[in-house]
Amino acid sequence: MRAASPSARRAAVAWRRRIEADGQRVDQLLACKALDEGGTRLPGCVKTRIPWAPDGEWAVVLEGAVDDHGPLLRFLAFGLRHPPAASNQPTVYERADRRLHS
């Protein structure tokens, strides 16, 4: 988050406050493609858009997991879904792929 823009920070903080207060609604989780046309491999992962809207510009990718207490979602990445090509920024999906496979 150190390198995040002010709008990215606001989006991330608003999402975190919402899930801490109310949890993450299941109907706002979308399955990630196990293998995406961009080459990302995110099997067992879900995403949610921030703000929740079909064209929400930010997203969070979460990995499904199980611990001693039961099923959970583990945070992998936050970022722009589709950053401008000229920015050379990785997509949120590329960030998640790197964390999942490094």
N, C-alpha and C positions, 0 to 999 in steps of 0.2 A: 504493500500500500504506500510505501514511501514515495514511489515515483508516480503515483496516481494523480490525475488532475483533480481540481476541486469538484467537478461534476461527478467524477468517478467515486470520490470519497463520499459525497452526499448519497449517491445511489447505494453504495455498499453499506454505509451506516444505517440508512433507512431500512434496507433488507434485513440486516442483522437485528435491529430493534424489533422489527415485525415478527421474525421467527422466534426471538427470545420471548416475546409476549404471547404470541398465538400459535407458534409452530408453523411448519411448512405445509400448506394444503397439498394433498396428494394430487388433486386435479390440476395443479399448477406445475407438476413435474412431467417432463417429456423425456422419453427414452432417447439416449444418444445412439447413433448408429454404431454398431460394433466396429465396422470399418467404413470410414467416410471417404468420399471421393477426393478429399484433400490429403488423404493418407493418415489421418488420425485414427488411432485404435482405442476406442472407449467402451469395451464390452462391460456390461453390468453397471454402466453409469447413467445418470439422469442429469437433466439441466432444467433450470428455471430462468425465466427472463425477468429482467429488472428494468423498468417497472413491468409488472405482469401485463403483457399485451403482445399480440402476434408480432408486432414490429419493435418490441422493446430492444433498445440498443445494447444494453449490458446483459450479461448472463453469468450464472454460477454453475459450475459442473461439480457434481457430487458422485461419490462412488458408494455403491451399496456394499455393506459389510455386516458382519455379525460379531458381537463380543459376548461376554458372560451374561450380559443383561438382555440380549436379544438383538434384533435387527436395528441397524442404524445407517445414517448417511454420513459419510466422511467428506469434508470439504477438500476439493482438489484445486479449483482455480476460479478466479473472478476476472472478468475483462470484457472488452468489446466483442460482440459476436462477429462482426465483419468490419474491422478497422479499414480506413482508407488505404489503398494499395501503396500510395506514396509514403505512408508513415513507416513502412517496414515493421510495424508492430505485429506480434503473433496474435492469432485469434485466441479466444478463451479456450477453444477446443485444442489448439496446438499447445497451449500452456498446460492444460490438464494431461494431455498425452505425454508430454515430457516428464511431468511429475509421476505419472503412473508407471512409466517404463524406464525411469532412471535409477 
